[in-house]
Amino acid sequence: MDLSLKSLQAKWEAMKSDTQFANDRKRWASNVKKFILGLFKLVIIVGICYVILGPVIGIISSSFFSDSDTYNPMVYLIPQEPTLERYKIAIEYLNYGKTMTASLLYSLTLMLVQVFICSMVGYGFARYKFPFKNLLFGCVVVMIVIPVHTIMLPLYMTFAKFDVFGIIEATGGSAVNLLSTPVPMYIMTFFGCGLRSGLYIYIFNQFFRGLPKEIEEAAFVDGAGTWYTYFRIMLVNAIPSVITVAIFSMVWQYNDTFYARLFVISDDLVISKKISTIEASISNVEKILDPKILELFLDAGIVLVMIPIIIIYVALQKQFIEGVERSGIVG
Amino acid sequence: MNRKRTKMSLTTRRSINGYLFIMPWLIGFIVFYLRSLIMSVQFSLSELTVNPGGGYTLEFVGLENFIYAFRVHGSFKQILTTSVGNMLIDVPLITFFSLFMAILLNKKFPGRTLVRAIFFLPVILNSGAIQDAMDLARAMMSGGISNASAEIAEAASGSGVSIDYYIQMFTSLGLPDVIIEYVSGAVGRISEIINASGVQIVIFIAALQSIPGSMYEVAKIEGATGYETFWKVTFPMVMPHIITNVVYTVVDSFADSEVVELAYDVAFTQNNYGLSSVFSLVSTIVTCLILVLVCRFIQKRTFYYN
């Protein structure tokens, strides 16, 4: 066989000038191109998914490790002697059933208030004309943009001695300390200033603006009052954005530790806060001093805390992403 | 009987209704936000002592707290500049990374929903405790993903690849040091960047889907290559959403930066409320300034289709 460069070149020229199978060749070349591009895409996507999922997998697998597995250099991800002891102790120290119920209830009620108030405010901004409307809507945007930590101290002070404008003092009572109860969070949320309320108001505003005006006009002609129109007609039409806001506010509220820390809300109400002390309390009571072993308990606790979020997410994943796409975070 | 109400024009009645709808928020905004902002400024200008019976007294000290923060305090300036610097590096990276990923994920392929679900996962798992544990786990997995570029260099040298060699190579090729540092820093922070771009990717996907298909048809008929189509059609059309994403990224990255931690610590462990307010205010002003500047900059170059 003559494999010199020249003969190869000649063969290549012959192939190029051969018109009989030109189409086949082109198709083949484009297929190869497509395949290589696809492979490239696959590698990138799988790699990035691994970066995101890696730590989660690591946490889940190491929560099953026994003591001997931790120090066995041969063990990677798959434990040799899997144990459920981490979970047993983590459940005990988290007081799992009770704390989880309380925590879920807490975020659920806040979520309901959040949806109710924010949809109302968003509707007001979207459908009514009133003086200073643009200025006030600017204030909503300011609420989104300004980091909460700017106002954390005044908030702390306000709720440590809760007496807005001296109303309570004037009626004979004395100011109350609302810290270490969940009340501040409820008050803030009820007045549309809860966790990321500005964003939710914005989402609702965008959505209501996109609904046709004729719906309301028809309702008005048929004699429906303002509030009837809002509750029975507009809110029903806004179900997609209601779902988006509901899921987001539920999950973010459940995850929130900033407000929980600021208002000193009890650990038994906010499981995400309780998880941060689990290592210390296990080490104190169980007399485990090895930080590597303690980490395993933390991992088990984290898995326990993540379970409800993951369940919600897997069940409603489609609404989540489509909600963000559709309901107008996109300007 | 038809009891006549007091005569009001339809517009007045509607505007009253409008105010009724936004009333809860309006009260909350005035009581919690406006009042708190004013109080923050007040705190920062005075020395605050907590009374034993609850409550506090303010003693006006002028700009002393500000002077202390900038001239005397050990770490504030440094932390502020690092936070701002990190943010300035991250924002363009996150924006372009999420645009790139959105373009990849926009096309139909098997398992697309699953992949998109995974990409959105960091937004869901954004609790502080979970994040900390994740960082630990990430360090433990040590499959080459670590947080600092120095660690990458170390890990790479262990596996027989010397990152220094490549850096040396690029330097001798004549690339400026700034670019090399930027790129190697970005590679070191890849996992942070990926974790921070969940929402941005979704926003860009939505933006891409709202581009009318006829535009691409025209580009194709006119004989534009893929590269040209991207820069002449896709990029201008998603440009308005870049502002949304930049704002979101800046706010998000400042919300959990070290400055917040510092302000929190100073307030609640050292009980120095005045100084803490100064930290919060200064960082907020810096954030807003950056936002305004960046938005101006982008807005001038933005093309609005409608």
Interface residues (C-beta under 8 A of the other chain):
Chain A: K41 I44 I45 I48 C49 Y50 V51 I52 L53 G54 P55 V56 I57 G58 I59 S62 I117 C118 M120 V121 Y123 G124 F125 R127 Y128 K129 F130 P131 K133 L136 C139 V140 V142 M143 I144 V145 I146 P147 V148 H149 T150 I151 M152 L153 P154 L155 Y156 M157 T158 A160 K161 V164 A175 N177 M188 F190 F191 G192 C193 S197 I201 T226 Y230 V251 W252 Y254 N255 D256 T257 F258 R261 S272 K273 I275 S276 E295 L298 D299 I302 V305 M306 I309 Y313 V314 Q317 K318 F320 I321 V324 E325 R326 I329 V330 G331
Chain B: T11 R14 S15 I16 N17 G18 Y19 L20 F21 I22 P24 W25 L26 I27 G28 F29 V31 F32 Y33 R35 S36 L37 M39 S40 F43 G54 G55 Y56 M101 L104 L105 F109 T113 V115 R116 A117 I118 F119 F120 L121 P122 I124 L125 N126 S127 G128 A129 I130 D132 A133 M134 D135 L136 A137 R138 M140 M141 G143 I145 I190 S191 I194 N195 V199 V202 I203 I205 A206 A207 Q209 S210 P240 H241 I243 T244 V247 V251 F254 A255 V260 A263 Y264 A267 Y273 S276 S277 S280 L281 S283 T284 T287 C288 L291
